[in-house]
Amino acid sequence: MGAEELEDGEFAPMYEACKAKFAGKKIGLFGSYGWGDGEWMRNWDADCKAAGAEMPADFVICNDAPDADAVEACKALGAALA
């Protein structure tokens, strides 16, 4: 399957188009994965920080569907962005 990466058909092009506007903006990242260890999220986080984004909270990631801990982490992420 290759390296873990952002979905390249729809999401990655939109992300690349927006990235130039990240400097000084608060951004929160969340997502899930079905295989691997979530390397794509660590790469995505580093890329956003390199673009100057402010990350007021750690990203939220889960394997497959979110469990109760992931739901609570998403709520905390949303509060940190407010």
N, C-alpha and C positions, 0 to 999 in steps of 0.2 A: 504493500500500500504506500510505501514511501514515508517521508517525514511527516510528523504532525504539523498541520498548518491551518490557517483560517480557510473557510470555505471559499473557493476561488471563483465560482460562477457568478455570485451575486454580492456576497458580503465583502470580500477582499477589495474589489474595485471601488465600492462605496467608501470603505474605510480609507483607502489610499487617497481618494478625492477630498476627504474631510481632514486628514492628518495635518495638513499645513496650518489649520486653524486651532490646533490643540494648545499652543503655548499659552500658559497662564490659566487654562480652563480646568475646572474640576471634572474628573472623569472616573467612572466606576466600571469595572469589568466583571462580567459574570458569564458562565457558560458550563457546558457539560461535555463529556466525552464518553466514548464507548470502548475504546481500546487505548493502549499506550498508558502513559502516566500523566498526561496533561501538559506535556512540554510546550505545546502551542500556546497555552495561557501564559507561561513564564516568558516566552518570546514576545508575545503580544504586549504584556505588561512592560517589558524592557523597551520595546519600540515606542510605546506611548510616552514613557518617561523621557526617552531620547528626543521626542518631538516637543518636549516642554510641558506636557500635561501634569497637572497637580493631581496626585492620587491620595485623597483624604482617608482612604481605608484600603486594606488589602483586597485583592480580587477574590471572588467567590467562584469555586469550581467544584463540581461533583461528578462522580462516575454514574452514568445513566440518569435516571430521574432523581430530582432533588429529594433528600430526606428532610426530616424536621430541622436538623442542624443547618443544612444549606438554606432552608427557607428563612430561618432566623438570621443567618449571615446576610442574606439578601436584604432583609428589613434593616439591619444595622448599616449596610452599605448605603441604602437609600437615605437613612437618617444622616449619615456622614456627608452626603451630597447636598442636603438641604441648606 
